[in-house]
Amino acid sequence: MSIRIATFNMENLFRRPTAFRLTDPAKRKEVLDDFDTLVALLDLPAYKDEDKTQIVRLIKKYKAYDIDPKNPPPIIVNQSRPGKHSGLFQTSGPADHPHIEITAGGRASWTGWAELGQDDLDMSVVRNTGRVVAEVDADILLTVEVEDRLTLERFNTHVLAGALGRRPYPYNLLIDGNDPRGIDIGILSRHPIASVRSHLFDTNPERPAERLFSRDCPEFEIQLDGSPLVILGNHLKSKFKDDPELRLAQAKRVAEIYRAAAERTPHVMVAGDLNDDPESEAVAELLDTGLRDVMSHRAYHGEPGTHGQCDRPQDKIDYLLLPPPLWHEVQQVGLETRGIFADGIKSFDTVTSKLNEASDHAALYVDLDL
């Protein structure tokens, strides 16, 4: 039986944090840095006067009080029970430039949270994402950066099947991960998904109080005619605000999970966005298990990268890693780059700019004889 397995970082399906869509890296970094600062301040057990001043400054800077679903600010402060005795702050004066008073004394004295504002992706982006998925036509597709399972289902039925007229997937699964921004790891499959094992709560050996995985490392078990196929889905720590030690720790844990899964079935793959190049310590940790990268197979003849212009090995961050028993079953390896808008890439005719590209990642796939 020939089966196609793919991985694709879809960069969200319908909604995406507005900060992620800023084309200027410096501005994007400023928003995300300010967001981290605000979250850290809000989590303080007691707010000093200087803390309150900083909180007010950031709320005003981003109009974080203005919850407008049609034009969301980059950062939003949600107050579940706004008011003098249960909210974080009160506003007074003109709506476009209000006076803000912090009424909470610390984290325990108000109910709510800060989050990144999100807006709807243009439907041309969504259709182009669907076009990549349709053209790859994988039997099993690992999806990276997807909001939630119901969003994955809506994409499957309304876009893939409805708008594009392609056959939908009968099975999909996603467990929300540790990232609060709605960039989770899911799976679409034409074969029954027998089980999923999450590693949400694994802790960092070097920082025991912290979760290890930025998102998760779900073990999806797919029911095939012979041995079950286990796919370890990954989206390791990004190089934005880089933490190579964390990414290496994540890779070491993925290697452990792989070895344990390989004792149950010989058909175990590691797939997804590893956010590091083939020469990195993190990727080396995985290759030391005996796993091999499909793009190094003699059947592959495409670009060296999977991200951006895809023309350099340093741009390779998406992987399908096969164990020895599957390496010899490879029939074809391919990279679908036409959803990307970049110099040197021949895009789909519907991809005309960075604003409507499907993703800045290509979809990587392998055909196996199982």
Secondary structure, DSSP 4 states (H G I P E B T S, - for coil): -EEEEEEEE-S-SSEEEGGGG-S-HHHHHHHHHHHHHHHHHHT-SS--HHHHHHHHHHHHHHTTT---TTS--SEEEEESS-STTTSSEEEES-TTS-EEEE---SGGG--EEEEE-EEEPPHHHHHHHHHHHHHH--SEEEEEEE--HHHHHHIIIIIIIIIT-PPPPSEEEE---S-TTS-EEEEEESS-EEEEE--TT-EETTEEEEES-SS---EEEE--SSSPEEEEEEEPPPSTT--HHHHHHHHHHHHHHHHHHHTT-S-EEEEEE--S-TTSHHHHHHHTTT-EEGGGSTT--S-S-SBTT--SGGG--EEEEE-HHHHTTEEEEEEE-TT---TT----TT--STTT-S-SB-EEEEEEE-
